[in-house]
Amino acid sequence: MTVQIFTTVVNRPDFVEIQDKLFKKFLKEEYQFHVVDDSMDENISQEFKTICEKYSIHYYRKPQSESKKFDNPLAGARHATETIQWTYDNLIKQNHSKDLILFCDSDMFLLDDFSLEEYMNGEIIAGHLQVRGHVRYIWNGLMFFNMEKISEIDTDLNFSDGDVEGQLTDIGGHLYPYFKKYNINFKRINNSGTDGEDFPEYPSEYNGVEIPVLLTSDMWCKPEDGYNFELHMNGKFLHYRAGTNWHTQTNWKTKEDPLKLKAQIFNQIIGDFINA
């Protein structure tokens, strides 16, 4: 099986280059990297294309809708759902039915040695457990799929959010009926050892770099508030969080992060790994 890595992007072309360098350094398998561009800015799209050409990354421009708009903080989730589903239906399901898939956020970075083949040995799907009432599903930020096994069961995966059996879910909530129908127990990438929802680690320090707390109750509207970093899979993956600035309306999908301090800390952490 071949390892295929997919991410969907709207801004931050610099993240694509960093992701690829870190995958090359730490992923044990050979892989192909696929970038699906859902940007509203053609200039940013051109930057994505240039970087992908430079590093031999597969680039796709998702068809844009004239009605597309970002009118509230939840609009980001709505369009992310559409892009994930488009990527799965048109690229993964059609072209990679025998492969191992790593599907991650555009601001998710591998920082330690990792073998996807070893991790997915015997598994069908792996992801971070989300729980809403009785509904159990996987978060979209870091997902692993064994498409050969999925093809033997049913390839129709639905990544939609919204109401599922009376529970309001995030992106991926509509995977629950699939798991239920086929009795699939997905592998939990941040298994807490309990039956409840799993949580990543929120470090106050990483690799000798202090990470001050940035969360406040007003994080939805003030760009200076923002999100902390997350660590997944015992620190193998670092999640920048809100790299698309989805939580702010005034800075929506711009190239520059309004969280200047956060960007500085990230650059210091990542620079140590890339340059080591």
C-alpha positions as protocol buffer text, in pm:
chain_id: "A"
residue {
  index: 1
  type: MET
  ca { x: 0 y: 0 z: 0 }
}
residue {
  index: 2
  type: THR
  ca { x: 112 y: 355 z: -75 }
}
residue {
  index: 3
  type: VAL
  ca { x: 82 y: 636 z: 179 }
}
residue {
  index: 4
  type: GLN
  ca { x: -115 y: 935 z: 53 }
}
residue {
  index: 5
  type: ILE
  ca { x: -128 y: 1257 z: 255 }
}
residue {
  index: 6
  type: PHE
  ca { x: -412 y: 1505 z: 202 }
}
residue {
  index: 7
  type: THR
  ca { x: -468 y: 1852 z: 339 }
}
residue {
  index: 8
  type: THR
  ca { x: -713 y: 2127 z: 245 }
}
residue {
  index: 9
  type: VAL
  ca { x: -595 y: 2487 z: 243 }
}
residue {
  index: 10
  type: VAL
  ca { x: -732 y: 2841 z: 225 }
}
residue {
  index: 11
  type: ASN
  ca { x: -433 y: 3050 z: 331 }
}
residue {
  index: 12
  type: ARG
  ca { x: -81 y: 3024 z: 478 }
}
residue {
  index: 13
  type: PRO
  ca { x: 114 y: 2881 z: 181 }
}
residue {
  index: 14
  type: ASP
  ca { x: 417 y: 2874 z: 411 }
}
residue {
  index: 15
  type: PHE
  ca { x: 254 y: 2596 z: 613 }
}
residue {
  index: 16
  type: VAL
  ca { x: 251 y: 2362 z: 311 }
}
residue {
  index: 17
  type: GLU
  ca { x: 626 y: 2388 z: 272 }
}
residue {
  index: 18
  type: ILE
  ca { x: 681 y: 2327 z: 645 }
}
residue {
  index: 19
  type: GLN
  ca { x: 446 y: 2028 z: 648 }
}
residue {
  index: 20
  type: ASP
  ca { x: 622 y: 1867 z: 354 }
}
residue {
  index: 21
  type: LYS
  ca { x: 969 y: 1917 z: 503 }
}
residue {
  index: 22
  type: LEU
  ca { x: 859 y: 1760 z: 831 }
}
residue {
  index: 23
  type: PHE
  ca { x: 687 y: 1466 z: 662 }
}
residue {
  index: 24
  type: LYS
  ca { x: 1006 y: 1404 z: 465 }
}
residue {
  index: 25
  type: LYS
  ca { x: 1207 y: 1410 z: 785 }
}
residue {
  index: 26
  type: PHE
  ca { x: 988 y: 1202 z: 1017 }
}
residue {
  index: 27
  type: LEU
  ca { x: 749 y: 982 z: 817 }
}
residue {
  index: 28
  type: LYS
  ca { x: 909 y: 641 z: 767 }
}
residue {
  index: 29
  type: GLU
  ca { x: 721 y: 557 z: 447 }
}
residue {
  index: 30
  type: GLU
  ca { x: 754 y: 712 z: 105 }
}
residue {
  index: 31
  type: TYR
  ca { x: 445 y: 923 z: 40 }
}
residue {
  index: 32
  type: GLN
  ca { x: 263 y: 1146 z: -204 }
}
residue {
  index: 33
  type: PHE
  ca { x: 140 y: 1480 z: -73 }
}
residue {
  index: 34
  type: HIS
  ca { x: -188 y: 1627 z: -204 }
}
residue {
  index: 35
  type: VAL
  ca { x: -300 y: 1987 z: -142 }
}
residue {
  index: 36
  type: VAL
  ca { x: -661 y: 2086 z: -211 }
}
residue {
  index: 37
  type: ASP
  ca { x: -698 y: 2462 z: -247 }
}
residue {
  index: 38
  type: ASP
  ca { x: -1025 y: 2623 z: -133 }
}
residue {
  index: 39
  type: SER
  ca { x: -891 y: 2978 z: -114 }
}
residue {
  index: 40
  type: MET
  ca { x: -1106 y: 3278 z: -205 }
}
residue {
  index: 41
  type: ASP
  ca { x: -799 y: 3474 z: -311 }
}
residue {
  index: 42
  type: GLU
  ca { x: -647 y: 3392 z: -651 }
}
residue {
  index: 43
  type: ASN
  ca { x: -317 y: 3549 z: -551 }
}
residue {
  index: 44
  type: ILE
  ca { x: -287 y: 3312 z: -256 }
}
residue {
  index: 45
  type: SER
  ca { x: -388 y: 3025 z: -483 }
}
residue {
  index: 46
  type: GLN
  ca { x: -102 y: 3111 z: -715 }
}
residue {
  index: 47
  type: GLU
  ca { x: 137 y: 3096 z: -420 }
}
residue {
  index: 48
  type: PHE
  ca { x: 8 y: 2750 z: -333 }
}
residue {
  index: 49
  type: LYS
  ca { x: 58 y: 2637 z: -691 }
}
residue {
  index: 50
  type: THR
  ca { x: 414 y: 2771 z: -698 }
}
residue {
  index: 51
  type: ILE
  ca { x: 511 y: 2595 z: -374 }
}
residue {
  index: 52
  type: CYS
  ca { x: 349 y: 2269 z: -485 }
}
residue {
  index: 53
  type: GLU
  ca { x: 535 y: 2279 z: -816 }
}
residue {
  index: 54
  type: LYS
  ca { x: 863 y: 2350 z: -635 }
}
residue {
  index: 55
  type: TYR
  ca { x: 829 y: 2050 z: -404 }
}
residue {
  index: 56
  type: SER
  ca { x: 649 y: 1810 z: -644 }
}
residue {
  index: 57
  type: ILE
  ca { x: 329 y: 1822 z: -440 }
}
residue {
  index: 58
  type: HIS
  ca { x: -1 y: 1734 z: -610 }
}
residue {
  index: 59
  type: TYR
  ca { x: -215 y: 2049 z: -633 }
}
residue {
  index: 60
  type: TYR
  ca { x: -592 y: 2067 z: -688 }
}
residue {
  index: 61
  type: ARG
  ca { x: -813 y: 2374 z: -709 }
}
residue {
  index: 62
  type: LYS
  ca { x: -1154 y: 2293 z: -565 }
}
residue {
  index: 63
  type: PRO
  ca { x: -1434 y: 2443 z: -779 }
}
residue {
  index: 64
  type: GLN
  ca { x: -1559 y: 2765 z: -624 }
}
residue {
  index: 65
  type: SER
  ca { x: -1923 y: 2860 z: -573 }
}
residue {
  index: 66
  type: GLU
  ca { x: -2044 y: 3212 z: -650 }
}
residue {
  index: 67
  type: SER
  ca { x: -2266 y: 3193 z: -342 }
}
residue {
  index: 68
  type: LYS
  ca { x: -1974 y: 3113 z: -113 }
}
residue {
  index: 69
  type: LYS
  ca { x: -1950 y: 3355 z: 176 }
}
residue {
  index: 70
  type: PHE
  ca { x: -1819 y: 3373 z: 529 }
}
residue {
  index: 71
  type: ASP
  ca { x: -2094 y: 3546 z: 721 }
}
residue {
  index: 72
  type: ASN
  ca { x: -2036 y: 3407 z: 1071 }
}
residue {
  index: 73
  type: PRO
  ca { x: -1772 y: 3216 z: 1271 }
}
residue {
  index: 74
  type: LEU
  ca { x: -1939 y: 2883 z: 1183 }
}
residue {
  index: 75
  type: ALA
  ca { x: -1900 y: 2946 z: 810 }
}
residue {
  index: 76
  type: GLY
  ca { x: -1545 y: 2810 z: 825 }
}
residue {
  index: 77
  type: ALA
  ca { x: -1672 y: 2474 z: 949 }
}
residue {
  index: 78
  type: ARG
  ca { x: -1941 y: 2468 z: 680 }
}
residue {
  index: 79
  type: HIS
  ca { x: -1693 y: 2519 z: 397 }
}
residue {
  index: 80
  type: ALA
  ca { x: -1431 y: 2292 z: 554 }
}
residue {
  index: 81
  type: THR
  ca { x: -1691 y: 2015 z: 557 }
}
residue {
  index: 82
  type: GLU
  ca { x: -1766 y: 2070 z: 188 }
}
residue {
  index: 83
  type: THR
  ca { x: -1397 y: 2065 z: 97 }
}
residue {
  index: 84
  type: ILE
  ca { x: -1320 y: 1751 z: 298 }
}
residue {
  index: 85
  type: GLN
  ca { x: -1616 y: 1573 z: 139 }
}
residue {
  index: 86
  type: TRP
  ca { x: -1516 y: 1690 z: -211 }
}
residue {
  index: 87
  type: THR
  ca { x: -1161 y: 1567 z: -152 }
}
residue {
  index: 88
  type: TYR
  ca { x: -1275 y: 1229 z: -31 }
}
residue {
  index: 89
  type: ASP
  ca { x: -1535 y: 1175 z: -305 }
}
residue {
  index: 90
  type: ASN
  ca { x: -1334 y: 1302 z: -601 }
}
residue {
  index: 91
  type: LEU
  ca { x: -976 y: 1215 z: -512 }
}
residue {
  index: 92
  type: ILE
  ca { x: -942 y: 957 z: -236 }
}
residue {
  index: 93
  type: LYS
  ca { x: -1234 y: 731 z: -319 }
}
residue {
  index: 94
  type: GLN
  ca { x: -1177 y: 751 z: -693 }
}
residue {
  index: 95
  type: ASN
  ca { x: -799 y: 726 z: -712 }
}
residue {
  index: 96
  type: HIS
  ca { x: -667 y: 570 z: -390 }
}
residue {
  index: 97
  type: SER
  ca { x: -892 y: 275 z: -303 }
}
residue {
  index: 98
  type: LYS
  ca { x: -594 y: 56 z: -208 }
}
residue {
  index: 99
  type: ASP
  ca { x: -387 y: 312 z: -17 }
}
residue {
  index: 100
  type: LEU
  ca { x: -327 y: 430 z: 337 }
}
residue {
  index: 101
  type: ILE
  ca { x: -455 y: 785 z: 384 }
}
residue {
  index: 102
  type: LEU
  ca { x: -333 y: 1050 z: 626 }
}
residue {
  index: 103
  type: PHE
  ca { x: -581 y: 1341 z: 616 }
}
residue {
  index: 104
  type: CYS
  ca { x: -482 y: 1640 z: 829 }
}
residue {
  index: 105
  type: ASP
  ca { x: -550 y: 2006 z: 890 }
}
residue {
  index: 106
  type: SER
  ca { x: -335 y: 2255 z: 704 }
}
residue {
  index: 107
  type: ASP
  ca { x: -178 y: 2355 z: 1037 }
}
residue {
  index: 108
  type: MET
  ca { x: -92 y: 2004 z: 1164 }
}
residue {
  index: 109
  type: PHE
  ca { x: 279 y: 1920 z: 1181 }
}
residue {
  index: 110
  type: LEU
  ca { x: 462 y: 1590 z: 1235 }
}
residue {
  index: 111
  type: LEU
  ca { x: 747 y: 1634 z: 1485 }
}
residue {
  index: 112
  type: ASP
  ca { x: 864 y: 1280 z: 1559 }
}
residue {
  index: 113
  type: ASP
  ca { x: 939 y: 953 z: 1381 }
}
residue {
  index: 114
  type: PHE
  ca { x: 617 y: 786 z: 1268 }
}
residue {
  index: 115
  type: SER
  ca { x: 522 y: 485 z: 1057 }
}
residue {
  index: 116
  type: LEU
  ca { x: 164 y: 493 z: 931 }
}
residue {
  index: 117
  type: GLU
  ca { x: 185 y: 130 z: 819 }
}
residue {
  index: 118
  type: GLU
  ca { x: 286 y: 16 z: 1166 }
}
residue {
  index: 119
  type: TYR
  ca { x: 27 y: 236 z: 1335 }
}
residue {
  index: 120
  type: MET
  ca { x: -260 y: 120 z: 1113 }
}
residue {
  index: 121
  type: ASN
  ca { x: -168 y: -249 z: 1123 }
}
residue {
  index: 122
  type: GLY
  ca { x: -506 y: -427 z: 1121 }
}
residue {
  index: 123
  type: GLU
  ca { x: -703 y: -101 z: 1168 }
}
residue {
  index: 124
  type: ILE
  ca { x: -972 y: 41 z: 940 }
}
residue {
  index: 125
  type: ILE
  ca { x: -995 y: 402 z: 1060 }
}
residue {
  index: 126
  type: ALA
  ca { x: -815 y: 603 z: 1327 }
}
residue {
  index: 127
  type: GLY
  ca { x: -889 y: 947 z: 1466 }
}
residue {
  index: 128
  type: HIS
  ca { x: -952 y: 1164 z: 1769 }
}
residue {
  index: 129
  type: LEU
  ca { x: -1271 y: 1066 z: 1951 }
}
residue {
  index: 130
  type: GLN
  ca { x: -1545 y: 1329 z: 1979 }
}
residue {
  index: 131
  type: VAL
  ca { x: -1856 y: 1259 z: 2188 }
}
residue {
  index: 132
  type: ARG
  ca { x: -2193 y: 1434 z: 2170 }
}
residue {
  index: 133
  type: GLY
  ca { x: -2439 y: 1248 z: 2388 }
}
residue {
  index: 134
  type: HIS
  ca { x: -2443 y: 891 z: 2256 }
}
residue {
  index: 135
  type: VAL
  ca { x: -2292 y: 996 z: 1921 }
}
residue {
  index: 136
  type: ARG
  ca { x: -1925 y: 902 z: 1885 }
}
residue {
  index: 137
  type: TYR
  ca { x: -1724 y: 1013 z: 1582 }
}
residue {
  index: 138
  type: ILE
  ca { x: -1379 y: 1139 z: 1481 }
}
residue {
  index: 139
  type: TRP
  ca { x: -1249 y: 1493 z: 1464 }
}
residue {
  index: 140
  type: ASN
  ca { x: -1142 y: 1602 z: 1116 }
}
residue {
  index: 141
  type: GLY
  ca { x: -804 y: 1751 z: 1210 }
}
residue {
  index: 142
  type: LEU
  ca { x: -606 y: 1426 z: 1194 }
}
residue {
  index: 143
  type: MET
  ca { x: -762 y: 1116 z: 1037 }
}
residue {
  index: 144
  type: PHE
  ca { x: -617 y: 788 z: 909 }
}
residue {
  index: 145
  type: PHE
  ca { x: -795 y: 556 z: 663 }
}
residue {
  index: 146
  type: ASN
  ca { x: -709 y: 211 z: 536 }
}
residue {
  index: 147
  type: MET
  ca { x: -889 y: 243 z: 204 }
}
residue {
  index: 148
  type: GLU
  ca { x: -838 y: -121 z: 111 }
}
residue {
  index: 149
  type: LYS
  ca { x: -1036 y: -230 z: 417 }
}
residue {
  index: 150
  type: ILE
  ca { x: -1293 y: 48 z: 371 }
}
residue {
  index: 151
  type: SER
  ca { x: -1343 y: -60 z: 10 }
}
residue {
  index: 152
  type: GLU
  ca { x: -1432 y: -408 z: 133 }
}
residue {
  index: 153
  type: ILE
  ca { x: -1701 y: -262 z: 361 }
}
residue {
  index: 154
  type: ASP
  ca { x: -1851 y: 54 z: 207 }
}
residue {
  index: 155
  type: THR
  ca { x: -1671 y: 361 z: 68 }
}
residue {
  index: 156
  type: ASP
  ca { x: -1959 y: 605 z: 129 }
}
residue {
  index: 157
  type: LEU
  ca { x: -1825 y: 815 z: 416 }
}
residue {
  index: 158
  type: ASN
  ca { x: -2016 y: 1130 z: 513 }
}
residue {
  index: 159
  type: PHE
  ca { x: -1810 y: 1400 z: 687 }
}
residue {
  index: 160
  type: SER
  ca { x: -2100 y: 1642 z: 744 }
}
residue {
  index: 161
  type: ASP
  ca { x: -2167 y: 1815 z: 1072 }
}
residue {
  index: 162
  type: GLY
  ca { x: -2511 y: 1902 z: 1213 }
}
residue {
  index: 163
  type: ASP
  ca { x: -2786 y: 1704 z: 1380 }
}
residue {
  index: 164
  type: VAL
  ca { x: -2718 y: 1331 z: 1424 }
}
residue {
  index: 165
  type: GLU
  ca { x: -2986 y: 1138 z: 1613 }
}
residue {
  index: 166
  type: GLY
  ca { x: -3078 y: 1448 z: 1807 }
}
residue {
  index: 167
  type: GLN
  ca { x: -2721 y: 1552 z: 1887 }
}
residue {
  index: 168
  type: LEU
  ca { x: -2555 y: 1864 z: 1742 }
}
residue {
  index: 169
  type: THR
  ca { x: -2214 y: 1757 z: 1606 }
}
residue {
  index: 170
  type: ASP
  ca { x: -1905 y: 1915 z: 1454 }
}
residue {
  index: 171
  type: ILE
  ca { x: -1743 y: 1814 z: 1124 }
}
residue {
  index: 172
  type: GLY
  ca { x: -1747 y: 1436 z: 1097 }
}
residue {
  index: 173
  type: GLY
  ca { x: -2058 y: 1381 z: 1307 }
}
residue {
  index: 174
  type: HIS
  ca { x: -2234 y: 1200 z: 1024 }
}
residue {
  index: 175
  type: LEU
  ca { x: -1966 y: 930 z: 1034 }
}
residue {
  index: 176
  type: TYR
  ca { x: -2142 y: 792 z: 1342 }
}
residue {
  index: 177
  type: PRO
  ca { x: -2419 y: 612 z: 1145 }
}
residue {
  index: 178
  type: TYR
  ca { x: -2145 y: 447 z: 935 }
}
residue {
  index: 179
  type: PHE
  ca { x: -1956 y: 329 z: 1244 }
}
residue {
  index: 180
  type: LYS
  ca { x: -2283 y: 209 z: 1397 }
}
residue {
  index: 181
  type: LYS
  ca { x: -2408 y: 28 z: 1086 }
}
residue {
  index: 182
  type: TYR
  ca { x: -2085 y: -164 z: 1028 }
}
residue {
  index: 183
  type: ASN
  ca { x: -1987 y: -201 z: 1394 }
}
residue {
  index: 184
  type: ILE
  ca { x: -1655 y: -23 z: 1340 }
}
residue {
  index: 185
  type: ASN
  ca { x: -1446 y: 58 z: 1646 }
}
residue {
  index: 186
  type: PHE
  ca { x: -1201 y: 316 z: 1514 }
}
residue {
  index: 187
  type: LYS
  ca { x: -858 y: 348 z: 1673 }
}
residue {
  index: 188
  type: ARG
  ca { x: -841 y: 643 z: 1912 }
}
residue {
  index: 189
  type: ILE
  ca { x: -528 y: 848 z: 1845 }
}
residue {
  index: 190
  type: ASN
  ca { x: -544 y: 1021 z: 2186 }
}
residue {
  index: 191
  type: ASN
  ca { x: -694 y: 735 z: 2387 }
}
residue {
  index: 192
  type: SER
  ca { x: -759 y: 855 z: 2741 }
}
residue {
  index: 193
  type: GLY
  ca { x: -833 y: 505 z: 2865 }
}
residue {
  index: 194
  type: THR
  ca { x: -1188 y: 604 z: 2957 }
}
residue {
  index: 195
  type: ASP
  ca { x: -1517 y: 573 z: 2772 }
}
residue {
  index: 196
  type: GLY
  ca { x: -1555 y: 951 z: 2746 }
}
residue {
  index: 197
  type: GLU
  ca { x: -1424 y: 1205 z: 2496 }
}
residue {
  index: 198
  type: ASP
  ca { x: -1049 y: 1223 z: 2444 }
}
residue {
  index: 199
  type: PHE
  ca { x: -846 y: 1540 z: 2471 }
}
residue {
  index: 200
  type: PRO
  ca { x: -508 y: 1641 z: 2327 }
}
residue {
  index: 201
  type: GLU
  ca { x: -230 y: 1789 z: 2536 }
}
residue {
  index: 202
  type: TYR
  ca { x: -206 y: 2168 z: 2576 }
}
residue {
  index: 203
  type: PRO
  ca { x: 161 y: 2229 z: 2659 }
}
residue {
  index: 204
  type: SER
  ca { x: 292 y: 2529 z: 2851 }
}
residue {
  index: 205
  type: GLU
  ca { x: 640 y: 2452 z: 2722 }
}
residue {
  index: 206
  type: TYR
  ca { x: 771 y: 2262 z: 2421 }
}
residue {
  index: 207
  type: ASN
  ca { x: 1129 y: 2177 z: 2329 }
}
residue {
  index: 208
  type: GLY
  ca { x: 1254 y: 2442 z: 2568 }
}
residue {
  index: 209
  type: VAL
  ca { x: 1021 y: 2712 z: 2434 }
}
residue {
  index: 210
  type: GLU
  ca { x: 770 y: 2864 z: 2677 }
}
residue {
  index: 211
  type: ILE
  ca { x: 412 y: 2879 z: 2548 }
}
residue {
  index: 212
  type: PRO
  ca { x: 204 y: 3138 z: 2737 }
}
residue {
  index: 213
  type: VAL
  ca { x: -168 y: 3080 z: 2780 }
}
residue {
  index: 214
  type: LEU
  ca { x: -364 y: 3269 z: 2514 }
}
residue {
  index: 215
  type: LEU
  ca { x: -717 y: 3146 z: 2579 }
}
residue {
  index: 216
  type: THR
  ca { x: -981 y: 3384 z: 2712 }
}
residue {
  index: 217
  type: SER
  ca { x: -1358 y: 3382 z: 2719 }
}
residue {
  index: 218
  type: ASP
  ca { x: -1362 y: 3629 z: 2428 }
}
residue {
  index: 219
  type: MET
  ca { x: -1163 y: 3408 z: 2192 }
}
residue {
  index: 220
  type: TRP
  ca { x: -1441 y: 3410 z: 1931 }
}
residue {
  index: 221
  type: CYS
  ca { x: -1406 y: 3775 z: 1840 }
}
residue {
  index: 222
  type: LYS
  ca { x: -1067 y: 3912 z: 1946 }
}
residue {
  index: 223
  type: PRO
  ca { x: -771 y: 3807 z: 1733 }
}
residue {
  index: 224
  type: GLU
  ca { x: -530 y: 3871 z: 2020 }
}
residue {
  index: 225
  type: ASP
  ca { x: -699 y: 3594 z: 2219 }
}
residue {
  index: 226
  type: GLY
  ca { x: -680 y: 3301 z: 1981 }
}
residue {
  index: 227
  type: TYR
  ca { x: -594 y: 2941 z: 2058 }
}
residue {
  index: 228
  type: ASN
  ca { x: -312 y: 2754 z: 2223 }
}
residue {
  index: 229
  type: PHE
  ca { x: -116 y: 2483 z: 2049 }
}
residue {
  index: 230
  type: GLU
  ca { x: -221 y: 2119 z: 2079 }
}
residue {
  index: 231
  type: LEU
  ca { x: -13 y: 1801 z: 2088 }
}
residue {
  index: 232
  type: HIS
  ca { x: -160 y: 1479 z: 1948 }
}
residue {
  index: 233
  type: MET
  ca { x: -48 y: 1115 z: 1965 }
}
residue {
  index: 234
  type: ASN
  ca { x: 187 y: 1163 z: 2260 }
}
residue {
  index: 235
  type: GLY
  ca { x: 351 y: 1465 z: 2106 }
}
residue {
  index: 236
  type: LYS
  ca { x: 414 y: 1328 z: 1758 }
}
residue {
  index: 237
  type: PHE
  ca { x: 190 y: 1591 z: 1596 }
}
residue {
  index: 238
  type: LEU
  ca { x: 169 y: 1961 z: 1683 }
}
residue {
  index: 239
  type: HIS
  ca { x: -152 y: 2141 z: 1589 }
}
residue {
  index: 240
  type: TYR
  ca { x: -113 y: 2516 z: 1546 }
}
residue {
  index: 241
  type: ARG
  ca { x: -494 y: 2560 z: 1575 }
}
residue {
  index: 242
  type: ALA
  ca { x: -706 y: 2816 z: 1394 }
}
residue {
  index: 243
  type: GLY
  ca { x: -434 y: 2864 z: 1132 }
}
residue {
  index: 244
  type: THR
  ca { x: -698 y: 2989 z: 889 }
}
residue {
  index: 245
  type: ASN
  ca { x: -805 y: 3257 z: 1139 }
}
residue {
  index: 246
  type: TRP
  ca { x: -1155 y: 3109 z: 1121 }
}
residue {
  index: 247
  type: HIS
  ca { x: -1235 y: 3237 z: 1470 }
}
residue {
  index: 248
  type: THR
  ca { x: -1204 y: 3603 z: 1363 }
}
residue {
  index: 249
  type: GLN
  ca { x: -1414 y: 3783 z: 1108 }
}
residue {
  index: 250
  type: THR
  ca { x: -1194 y: 4087 z: 1047 }
}
residue {
  index: 251
  type: ASN
  ca { x: -890 y: 3874 z: 963 }
}
residue {
  index: 252
  type: TRP
  ca { x: -1069 y: 3592 z: 784 }
}
residue {
  index: 253
  type: LYS
  ca { x: -844 y: 3390 z: 557 }
}
residue {
  index: 254
  type: THR
  ca { x: -563 y: 3641 z: 539 }
}
residue {
  index: 255
  type: LYS
  ca { x: -204 y: 3525 z: 494 }
}
residue {
  index: 256
  type: GLU
  ca { x: -81 y: 3693 z: 811 }
}
residue {
  index: 257
  type: ASP
  ca { x: -168 y: 3553 z: 1151 }
}
residue {
  index: 258
  type: PRO
  ca { x: -314 y: 3825 z: 1378 }
}
residue {
  index: 259
  type: LEU
  ca { x: -169 y: 3635 z: 1672 }
}
residue {
  index: 260
  type: LYS
  ca { x: 182 y: 3772 z: 1635 }
}
residue {
  index: 261
  type: LEU
  ca { x: 315 y: 3619 z: 1955 }
}
residue {
  index: 262
  type: LYS
  ca { x: 179 y: 3279 z: 1861 }
}
residue {
  index: 263
  type: ALA
  ca { x: 341 y: 3297 z: 1517 }
}
residue {
  index: 264
  type: GLN
  ca { x: 676 y: 3388 z: 1673 }
}
residue {
  index: 265
  type: ILE
  ca { x: 660 y: 3095 z: 1916 }
}
residue {
  index: 266
  type: PHE
  ca { x: 564 y: 2855 z: 1638 }
}
residue {
  index: 267
  type: ASN
  ca { x: 849 y: 2969 z: 1414 }
}
residue {
  index: 268
  type: GLN
  ca { x: 1095 y: 2916 z: 1698 }
}
residue {
  index: 269
  type: ILE
  ca { x: 968 y: 2564 z: 1772 }
}
residue {
  index: 270
  type: ILE
  ca { x: 947 y: 2453 z: 1409 }
}
residue {
  index: 271
  type: GLY
  ca { x: 1277 y: 2610 z: 1314 }
}
residue {
  index: 272
  type: ASP
  ca { x: 1454 y: 2387 z: 1565 }
}
residue {
  index: 273
  type: PHE
  ca { x: 1308 y: 2076 z: 1401 }
}
residue {
  index: 274
  type: ILE
  ca { x: 1363 y: 2177 z: 1039 }
}
residue {
  index: 275
  type: ASN
  ca { x: 1717 y: 2301 z: 1094 }
}
residue {
  index: 276
  type: ALA
  ca { x: 1830 y: 2019 z: 1324 }
}
